[in-house]
């Protein structure tokens, strides 16, 4: 990179700053002479704390203000939790690095009154116990699995939600992402990791990403060295699934992907808000090899193809296309089996709840 200071956009929360600083540290390993400046800002999702995310009516709740700053040149790159990024980005913007994924699963964190018993699980909690989460995906799956539990919204950053859990007697437990808890150093608060037979995770959950302008080729070549090939391909297929389902934060869509021995498998699920309707589809594709391209081929590139809004100049374009096609294929099958109607009904119910607030 040249000597220009790279301006990095980030949300203001402690977790966002930890994630941003972790990505910058990786970039400094690649180029110790590179310098960075972090600019923080609040997003719509940070400002509105009294409404469930699914009822706010925006698809870019945690990204819009940052992307405006990227568009007008105040910043050069943004570090995101990839699950917060909509499946379609603004024109002339792309995801140019996807870092190695942390554990993508959901976790149960117990109120202190229950935490003394290490064997406590969602299944063993008393009937009527209140579980805090604002995720329609989590609520739909857990209502289906544990009809004896009640669910209430809980908003705020990770620190705020844990404080709401600990300082009041409203919730018996809350559901959070394993990745965020681990990055904050709070892995010891995890009482139960929700395996995929309990709760399929959100698209790209656990992965960090960098967003830049598509015309900044020098920066793209530098940042794309952070791509973790397995994570990248899994997130391409998951994001293609979500985009093809036309899903967002108001859609109960869960996923699970695996890449082993060049076999990429994707499971997608669509649920009604109450969990009574449940569709799932799993498909597998064989990826061409080699998946990772030699550095020389990246250096010679002058233009880049995007897959699920992701640019991967150091990854086989055939593999990226196969991953994207897999997500589209799974979504197509789900639509054929009734996903369109389920998602439309979920949106209608969310819109109705938002109007009443």
C-alpha positions as CSV (number, residue, x, y, z in Angstrom):
1,X,0.0,0.0,0.0
2,X,1.0,3.6,-0.5
3,X,1.7,5.9,2.5
4,X,-1.9,7.3,2.6
5,X,-3.6,6.7,5.9
6,X,-6.6,4.3,5.5
7,X,-9.7,5.6,7.1
8,X,-11.8,2.8,8.7
9,X,-15.5,3.1,9.5
10,X,-17.0,1.3,12.5
11,X,-20.0,1.4,14.8
12,X,-19.3,2.8,18.2
13,X,-20.1,-0.3,20.4
14,X,-17.4,-2.1,22.3
15,X,-17.8,-5.2,20.2
16,X,-17.7,-3.3,16.9
17,X,-14.4,-1.6,18.0
18,X,-12.9,-5.0,19.1
19,X,-13.8,-6.4,15.7
20,X,-12.5,-3.4,13.8
21,X,-9.2,-3.4,15.7
22,X,-8.8,-7.1,15.1
23,X,-9.1,-6.6,11.3
24,X,-6.7,-3.7,11.4
25,X,-4.2,-5.8,13.3
26,X,-4.4,-8.5,10.5
27,X,-3.8,-5.8,7.9
28,X,-0.8,-4.5,9.8
29,X,0.7,-8.0,9.8
30,X,0.5,-7.8,5.9
31,X,2.0,-4.3,5.8
32,X,3.6,-3.1,9.0
33,X,4.0,0.4,7.4
34,X,0.3,0.8,6.8
35,X,-1.4,3.4,8.9
36,X,-5.1,3.5,9.9
37,X,-7.6,6.0,11.4
38,X,-10.9,4.7,12.9
39,X,-14.0,6.9,12.5
40,X,-17.0,5.7,14.5
41,X,-20.7,6.5,14.1
42,X,-24.1,5.4,15.2
43,X,-26.5,3.6,12.8
44,X,-30.3,3.6,12.7
45,X,-30.2,0.2,14.5
46,X,-28.1,1.7,17.3
47,X,-30.3,4.7,17.7
48,X,-33.7,2.9,17.8
49,X,-33.7,0.7,20.9
50,X,-37.4,0.4,21.8
51,X,-38.6,-1.4,18.6
52,X,-37.8,-5.0,17.5
53,X,-35.4,-5.0,14.5
54,X,-37.9,-6.8,12.3
55,X,-40.4,-4.0,12.8
56,X,-38.2,-1.0,12.0
57,X,-38.7,-1.4,8.3
58,X,-35.1,-0.9,7.1
59,X,-32.8,-3.6,5.6
60,X,-29.6,-1.7,6.3
61,X,-30.2,-1.0,10.0
62,X,-26.5,-1.3,11.0
63,X,-24.8,-0.1,7.8
64,X,-26.6,2.8,6.1
65,X,-24.7,5.7,7.8
66,X,-21.4,4.0,7.4
67,X,-22.1,3.4,3.7
68,X,-23.0,7.0,3.2
69,X,-19.6,7.9,4.6
70,X,-17.9,5.4,2.3
71,X,-19.8,6.8,-0.7
72,X,-18.7,10.4,0.0
73,X,-15.1,9.6,0.7
74,X,-15.0,10.3,4.4
75,X,-13.8,6.7,4.9
76,X,-12.1,4.1,2.7
77,X,-13.4,0.9,4.3
78,X,-15.9,-0.5,6.8
79,X,-15.5,-3.4,9.1
80,X,-18.8,-5.2,9.6
81,X,-20.3,-8.2,11.2
82,X,-21.2,-9.8,7.9
83,X,-24.6,-10.9,9.1
84,X,-25.6,-7.2,9.4
85,X,-24.9,-6.5,5.7
86,X,-28.0,-6.7,3.4
87,X,-27.8,-9.3,0.7
88,X,-27.6,-6.5,-1.9
89,X,-25.2,-3.6,-1.4
90,X,-25.4,-0.1,-2.8
91,X,-24.0,0.5,-6.3
92,X,-20.2,0.6,-6.6
93,X,-19.7,-1.1,-3.2
94,X,-18.5,-4.6,-2.5
95,X,-17.4,-6.9,0.3
96,X,-13.6,-7.3,-0.4
97,X,-12.5,-9.4,2.6
98,X,-14.2,-12.1,4.6
99,X,-12.2,-13.2,7.6
100,X,-12.1,-16.6,9.2
101,X,-15.4,-17.4,10.8
102,X,-15.9,-17.7,14.6
103,X,-18.4,-20.3,15.8
104,X,-21.6,-19.3,13.9
105,X,-24.1,-20.9,16.4
106,X,-26.5,-19.2,18.8
107,X,-26.0,-19.5,22.6
108,X,-28.2,-19.4,25.7
109,X,-27.0,-17.1,28.5
110,X,-28.8,-17.7,31.8
111,X,-30.0,-15.3,34.4
112,X,-27.8,-15.6,37.5
113,X,-30.6,-17.3,39.4
114,X,-30.4,-20.3,37.0
115,X,-26.6,-20.2,36.3
116,X,-25.7,-22.2,39.4
117,X,-26.9,-25.4,37.7
118,X,-24.5,-26.3,34.8
119,X,-27.0,-28.8,33.4
120,X,-29.7,-26.2,32.8
121,X,-30.8,-26.1,29.1
122,X,-33.7,-24.5,27.3
123,X,-35.5,-27.8,27.4
124,X,-35.2,-28.0,31.2
125,X,-36.3,-24.4,32.0
126,X,-39.6,-24.3,33.8
127,X,-42.8,-23.7,31.8
128,X,-43.5,-20.0,31.2
129,X,-39.8,-19.0,31.5
130,X,-39.2,-15.9,29.5
131,X,-36.4,-15.9,26.9
132,X,-35.1,-12.6,25.5
133,X,-34.3,-12.2,21.8
134,X,-35.4,-9.8,19.1
135,X,-34.5,-12.3,16.3
136,X,-37.6,-13.6,14.5
137,X,-35.4,-16.5,13.2
138,X,-34.5,-17.5,16.7
139,X,-38.0,-17.1,18.1
140,X,-39.6,-19.1,15.3
141,X,-37.2,-22.1,15.7
142,X,-37.3,-22.1,19.5
143,X,-41.1,-21.8,19.7
144,X,-41.3,-24.8,17.5
145,X,-38.8,-26.8,19.6
146,X,-39.8,-25.5,23.1
147,X,-43.5,-24.6,23.2
148,X,-43.3,-24.3,27.0
149,X,-41.2,-21.2,26.8
150,X,-42.3,-17.5,26.4
151,X,-40.3,-15.0,24.2
152,X,-39.9,-11.3,24.6
153,X,-37.9,-8.7,22.6
154,X,-34.7,-7.4,24.1
155,X,-32.7,-4.7,22.3
156,X,-29.3,-3.0,22.8
157,X,-25.7,-3.9,22.2
158,X,-24.2,-7.0,23.8
159,X,-23.3,-5.1,27.0
160,X,-26.8,-3.6,27.3
161,X,-28.6,-6.9,26.8
162,X,-26.4,-8.7,29.4
163,X,-27.1,-5.9,31.8
164,X,-30.9,-6.2,31.2
165,X,-30.6,-9.9,31.9
166,X,-28.6,-9.7,35.0
167,X,-30.1,-6.6,36.7
168,X,-33.8,-7.4,36.5
169,X,-35.9,-10.5,36.8
170,X,-37.7,-10.2,33.4
171,X,-35.8,-12.9,31.6
172,X,-34.7,-16.4,32.6
173,X,-32.2,-16.4,29.7
174,X,-31.3,-14.5,26.5
175,X,-30.1,-15.8,23.2
176,X,-26.9,-14.3,21.7
177,X,-24.4,-15.2,19.1
178,X,-21.5,-17.3,20.3
179,X,-19.1,-15.2,18.2
180,X,-19.9,-11.9,19.9
181,X,-19.6,-13.4,23.4
182,X,-16.2,-15.0,22.6
183,X,-14.8,-11.8,21.0
184,X,-15.9,-9.8,24.1
185,X,-14.1,-12.4,26.3
186,X,-17.4,-13.5,27.8
187,X,-17.4,-17.1,26.6
188,X,-17.8,-18.2,30.2
189,X,-21.4,-16.8,30.2
190,X,-22.4,-19.4,27.6
191,X,-24.7,-22.0,29.3
192,X,-25.7,-23.8,26.1
193,X,-24.6,-23.7,22.5
194,X,-27.6,-24.2,20.3
195,X,-26.6,-26.8,17.8
196,X,-28.2,-26.8,14.3
197,X,-30.9,-29.4,15.3
198,X,-32.1,-26.7,17.7
199,X,-31.5,-23.5,15.8
200,X,-30.0,-22.9,12.4
201,X,-27.9,-19.8,12.5
202,X,-28.2,-16.5,10.6
203,X,-26.7,-16.0,7.2
204,X,-22.9,-15.2,7.6
205,X,-23.2,-15.2,11.4
206,X,-19.8,-15.3,13.0
207,X,-17.9,-13.8,10.0
208,X,-16.3,-10.4,9.8
209,X,-16.2,-8.5,6.5
210,X,-14.6,-5.5,5.0
211,X,-16.6,-3.3,2.6
212,X,-15.0,-0.9,0.1
213,X,-15.7,0.9,-3.1
214,X,-15.4,-1.3,-6.2
215,X,-13.1,1.2,-8.0
216,X,-10.4,1.2,-5.4
217,X,-8.3,-1.6,-6.9
218,X,-5.2,-1.0,-4.9
219,X,-7.1,-1.2,-1.7
220,X,-9.0,-4.3,-2.9
221,X,-5.8,-6.2,-3.7
222,X,-4.4,-5.3,-0.3
223,X,-7.5,-6.1,1.8
224,X,-8.6,-9.2,-0.1
225,X,-5.5,-11.0,1.2
226,X,-7.5,-11.4,4.4
227,X,-10.0,-13.7,2.7
228,X,-10.4,-17.0,4.4
229,X,-11.4,-19.3,1.5
230,X,-13.7,-21.7,3.4
231,X,-15.5,-18.9,5.2
232,X,-15.7,-16.9,1.9
233,X,-17.3,-19.7,-0.1
234,X,-19.8,-20.6,2.7
235,X,-20.8,-16.9,3.1
236,X,-21.2,-16.5,-0.7
237,X,-23.7,-19.5,-0.8
238,X,-25.5,-18.4,2.3
239,X,-25.9,-14.8,1.1
240,X,-27.1,-16.0,-2.3
241,X,-29.8,-18.1,-0.5
242,X,-31.0,-15.0,1.5
243,X,-31.0,-12.7,-1.6
244,X,-32.9,-15.3,-3.6
245,X,-35.4,-15.7,-0.8
246,X,-35.8,-11.9,-0.6
247,X,-35.2,-12.3,3.1
248,X,-34.0,-9.8,5.6
249,X,-34.2,-9.1,9.4
250,X,-38.0,-9.5,9.2
251,X,-37.7,-13.0,7.6
252,X,-37.3,-16.2,9.7
253,X,-34.6,-17.7,7.6
254,X,-31.9,-20.0,9.0
255,X,-28.9,-21.7,7.4
256,X,-26.1,-24.2,7.9
257,X,-23.2,-24.7,5.5
258,X,-20.2,-27.1,5.4
259,X,-17.2,-27.3,3.2
260,X,-15.2,-30.5,3.3
261,X,-13.1,-32.1,0.7
262,X,-14.3,-29.6,-1.9
263,X,-17.9,-30.6,-1.2
264,X,-20.0,-27.5,-0.3
265,X,-23.3,-28.3,1.4
266,X,-26.0,-25.8,2.2
267,X,-29.1,-26.1,4.3
268,X,-31.7,-23.4,4.2
269,X,-34.9,-23.1,6.3
270,X,-37.9,-20.8,6.1
271,X,-40.4,-20.6,9.0
272,X,-43.6,-18.8,9.9
273,X,-43.2,-16.3,12.8
274,X,-44.8,-18.8,15.2
275,X,-42.7,-21.7,14.0
276,X,-45.8,-23.7,13.0
277,X,-44.7,-23.8,9.3
278,X,-41.2,-25.1,8.6
279,X,-39.6,-25.7,5.2
280,X,-36.0,-27.0,4.8
281,X,-33.8,-27.9,1.9
282,X,-30.3,-29.3,1.7
283,X,-28.1,-29.5,-1.5
284,X,-24.4,-30.2,-2.2
285,X,-22.1,-29.2,-5.0
286,X,-18.5,-30.2,-5.8
287,X,-16.2,-27.3,-6.2
288,X,-13.5,-27.2,-8.9
289,X,-9.9,-27.1,-7.7
290,X,-7.6,-25.4,-7.0
291,X,-9.8,-23.1,-4.9
292,X,-7.1,-20.6,-4.0
293,X,-5.4,-19.0,-7.0
294,X,-1.7,-18.1,-7.1
295,X,-0.9,-14.5,-6.1
296,X,0.4,-13.7,-9.7
297,X,-3.1,-14.2,-11.1
298,X,-4.5,-11.7,-8.6
299,X,-1.8,-9.1,-9.4
300,X,-2.7,-9.3,-13.1
301,X,-6.4,-8.7,-12.6
302,X,-7.8,-5.4,-13.6
303,X,-11.5,-6.0,-13.1
304,X,-13.4,-8.2,-10.7
305,X,-16.6,-10.2,-10.8
306,X,-18.9,-10.1,-7.7
307,X,-20.6,-13.1,-6.2
308,X,-23.3,-12.3,-3.6
309,X,-21.7,-8.8,-3.5
310,X,-18.3,-10.3,-2.6
311,X,-15.1,-9.9,-4.7
312,X,-12.6,-12.7,-4.3
313,X,-9.7,-12.0,-6.7
314,X,-7.6,-14.7,-5.0
315,X,-10.3,-17.4,-5.2
316,X,-11.3,-19.6,-8.1
317,X,-14.1,-17.8,-10.0
318,X,-15.6,-21.2,-10.9
319,X,-15.8,-22.1,-7.2
320,X,-17.4,-18.7,-6.3
321,X,-19.9,-19.1,-9.1
322,X,-20.8,-22.7,-8.0
323,X,-21.2,-21.5,-4.4
324,X,-23.5,-18.7,-5.5
325,X,-25.5,-21.0,-7.8
326,X,-25.9,-23.4,-4.9
327,X,-27.6,-20.8,-2.7
328,X,-29.9,-19.8,-5.6
329,X,-30.8,-23.5,-6.2
330,X,-31.7,-24.1,-2.5
331,X,-33.8,-20.9,-2.4
332,X,-35.5,-21.9,-5.7
333,X,-36.5,-25.3,-4.2
334,X,-37.8,-23.6,-1.0
335,X,-39.9,-21.2,-3.1
336,X,-41.3,-24.1,-5.0
337,X,-42.3,-25.7,-1.7
338,X,-44.1,-22.6,-0.4
339,X,-41.5,-20.2,1.0
340,X,-42.9,-17.3,-1.0
341,X,-46.2,-17.5,0.9
342,X,-44.6,-18.0,4.3
343,X,-42.3,-15.1,3.9
344,X,-45.0,-12.8,2.6
345,X,-47.2,-13.7,5.6
346,X,-44.3,-13.1,8.0
347,X,-43.7,-9.6,6.4
348,X,-47.4,-8.8,6.7
349,X,-47.4,-9.7,10.4
350,X,-44.3,-7.7,11.1
351,X,-45.7,-4.7,9.3
352,X,-48.9,-4.9,11.2
353,X,-47.0,-5.0,14.5
354,X,-44.9,-2.0,13.5
355,X,-48.1,0.0,12.6
356,X,-49.5,-0.6,16.1
357,X,-46.4,0.7,17.9
